[in-house]
Amino acid sequence: MSEIDLAALAAKVRRLEDRAEILDCMNRYTRGADRLDRELLLSAYHPHATDDRGAFTGGREARVDWLLAYLRTLPHTSHHITNFTIDLDGDEAHCESYVITTRLEDEGASVVIGGARYIDRFERVDGRWAIAHREAVMDFNFTAPTSDLPPRVLAGARDRSDRSYARPFALSAEGEARMRTGLTAPKD
């Protein structure tokens, strides 16, 4: 049996923790955008952060306020991030992630689907990873018609009343009522 190199193991654990904290931060940003949650969006950035989108270039607070003003004009958005590259170097990390965005327009009659990449520099300041600089580069954009949602689906909300904020998360009062009445899926 070989002897465990505790220093090497600690470095590997630290690297995994750093990556997890950066990914959590990326997810806070997208959730904050889709739930119109200013506090959550701000938490993804350091106070000194900059953000450049071409259409907007500025600091953290101005970016978040600019984004929320735009998103509030839309009935729905969703941001899906994937394909993460995280290059760690001490208290700094250079990252790239792919993002697919959807936004309903024309009162929900059409959906705009866009592909972009977030190119980020993260910094760990006082033990907290957050965005220090972000640029978003667009790769594609197209519009398609939408169709109605199926009947009796659960609808989300674009604020803190969304069920994803419920703690503890359990069957809602409305769900309990549906169970009591024996409401089941419609027959085909």
C-alpha positions, 0 to 999 in steps of 0.5 A: 500500500502506498503512502498518501500524498496529503499535499497533492490530495489537498491541491486536487480538492481545492481545484475541484472546490474552485471549479464548483464555486465558479460553476455555481456563480455562472448558474447564479447569473443565468438563474438571476437573469431568468427570474429577474432577480437583481440580488442574485445577478449582482452576486455573480460579479465582484463590485469592481467587475466590467462587462462588455456586450457590444450593445452595453459596456460598463460596470456590474450595477449598470449592467444588471440594471440595463439587463433587467430593464430589457428582460422585463419587456419580454414574457419569458427568457431562458439561458442554458449554459454548457461546455465549460472551460475553466483554466485556474491559476491561483486566485484567477480563472479564465473561463469560456462557456457556451450559452443558448438563450431563448426569449419569447417575443411578439406577445409569445407568438415567436421565440428568438433562439441565440447562441453565444459564449461567455468569456470570463475572467473570474477572481477569488477575492476574500475567498469568494469567486465571482466575475471580474470581467465578462464578454459575451460574443454572439455566434448565431440568432434565429426566430421561430413560431411558438405553439401553445403549452399543453393544458394543465402544465405548471407555469413558472414565474419570473420572480421569487414567487417561482417554485424554485425558490420554495424552501422546503420544496414540497407538494404545493397546496394546489398540488395537494388539491389536485391529488385529493380530487384524483386529477390525473393526466388526460387520456389520449 
